[in-house]
Amino acid sequence: MPSINRFLGLLEQLQSADISVNQQRCAVVRHRNAGCMRCAEACTSGCISYDDDEGIRIAPERCIGCGTCATVCPTCALEAHNPTDKELLAECLNVAQATGGRVTIACERLLQQASGLYDPGKVVSVTCLGRVEEALLVSMAAFEVESVVLVDALCDGCEHDSGRVTAEWVAENAQVLLDVWHSPMELKLAAKLPRAVKLDRADAGYDVGRREFFTNVKEETKAAAQTTAEFAVKDALGVEEVAPPRYVKVGADGTLPHHVPGRRGQLLRALKMLGEPDDEMIGTRLWGHVIIDADVCNSCQMCATFCPTGALRKFSELDGTFGVGHAPSKCVKCRVCEDICPPGAISISDEVFAVDLLRGVVERYEMRPRKNQQGPHQILHSMRDMLKCDQVYEG
């Protein structure tokens, strides 16, 4: 793993019109022992890569702006633009309105090859299917979209085919939520554009003027999406754009700042719109249930100090009781707590109760007082315990 200064410099290289970087949210920036490298694992172009010898490497000139890295980033340290999440949802809802509730999403490469053979007003174009994430899909279900088709016709043999792996993963997780929340929306990956978006053969013969016409229609559709559907998105889901803090400072409670990703808030609001889920446990990439082994825990509370979202928070009561509270609904399964726990007392279950996500349930882990309390002589006393020798002195 590179030094933190070098890592910060590498992250800054990703900043562009397509991707914004919020360094203070990155798990590795918050703690150098965090093992998250999901952006590098999912990158479709080799812009972000990682190996054990050189660590993370950034080649910004290779970025295609697909947003797949932002899809897999659990803390939203990377955010996609062109379009933003809000703009993409608005465009999908606009297409749904034009098609009677059916949304088709396909990559730019496929749509370029099919130019003139489909109705641009009935298809949403993305650079890569890896741009699609669960909050987008569940939000469409909340707005009563009937069906969503992700077209992966050209993924086989595509140099960016890792985007389909992410899309399949996202679709699988979204389907779990749709089933548990009893949403009737149909979600599937398909090998070709649906018949409903194709033009009749009588209209398939086109000239340059006609192609320009369809291109203009598509651009007007995007503009309409941003003006007509945007208000519904903001009102129903409460989607707001908040500028991230520029500097990371330790708060009064001794923890780094917390940030619940906007996508997570949007997803939870969409699920609330869908109603009550079944009372059962679900396993997705989205949430985790933190389990702390009280017999192993040394009460350092570092898990809460470095938790990016505040899913783990310190508590202290007047009677001396203290510990850590865990809110599964805020957990993004970044695994920072598991990676950095000094005694290895933390494990993360992939399953959470669906009903707990909307109720904001908090589980409390009470901790034992540490033998050597925090203070100016903590290191001295800890060294004496570790060496089993009283003749250790401060200089």
C-alpha positions, 0 to 999 in steps of 0.5 A: 500500500502506498503512503497516504500522501502518494495515495491522495495524489493518485486519487486526485488524478481521477478528478474530471468532468466525469468523476468527482473525488471525495477523498475524505470518504475513501476507506483507505484514506481514512485508515491505511490498513483498510483493504478496500480496492473495489474501484481497481477491481471493477474498473473497465478500462484499466484507469485504476489498477492494483498489484501487490508490488506497486500498489494502486496505479492510476492512468487517467488518460485511460478513463472512459467516464463509465462510472463503474468505479462509482457504482462499486465504491461503498462510501461514494468517494467516487461519484459519476457525472455526465450524467449525475445520478439525479439526471440519469434517474430523471431521464429513465423516468422520462423514457418510462413516461414515453413508453408506458412504463418500460425502460431500456438501458443500453451502452453507447457502443451498441446504440451507435451500431443500431443508429437509425434502427431504434427510437432514441426517445425510448432508450437510455444511453450509458457509456457502460452498463456498469453505470447502473446501480441499485438506487436507480433501479429501486427508485424506478420501481418506487415510481411504478415503472413496469419493466427495466431491460439492461441490454448487454448485446455487445458485452461479449468480446468488449474490452470493457466487459467487466462492466457487465459483471458489475451490472449483473451483480447490481441487478441480482442485488436489486432483484432481492430488494424488489422481491422482499418489498413485493415490487412487480417491476420486471428487471432483466438483462437481455441480449438485444434491444426489445422490439418495442423500441425498434423502428418499423422496417418501413421506417428503417431506411433513413438518410443523413437528415433523418439520422440527425433528426433522431439525434436531436430527439434524443438530446431533447429527451435528455433536456426534458428529463432534467426539467420535467422529471427532476421535480418529481425525483426531488420531491419524492426522494428528497435528492439534494446535492450537498458540497462535501467538506474540503478538509477532514477534521476529528470531531468532538466525539473523537471520530472522523466525519461521517457521511451517509452516501446520497445513493444510500439515502435515495435507496432507503427513501425509495424502499420506504415508498414501496411499503413494508418488506417481508420480515426476513433476512436479506443478503446483498452487497449493500448492507452488513451486520457488524458483530463484535466479540466481547471476549476479544474486544479491547474496548479501543473503539477504533471501529467507531473512530474510522467508520465512514458512515456513522454506522458505528458510533461511540456511546457513553452514559452517566453510569459509566456504561460505554461502548459502540452502537451499530446501525445496519441501515447506515452500514455500506459494508466497506469493511474498514472496521473489520480490517483495522480492529487491533485484536480482530474482534469484528466480523461482518455478516452479509445478512440483515433484517429487511425491516430493520433497514427502514426502522433505523434499528441500533444494536448496542455493544457494551464494552469493558473498561480498558486497563490503561485508560486514554491519557498522557501515560497510556503508552507507558502503562501499556508497554509495562504490561506488554513487557511484563516489567515495571522498569519502563520509564518515560523520557 
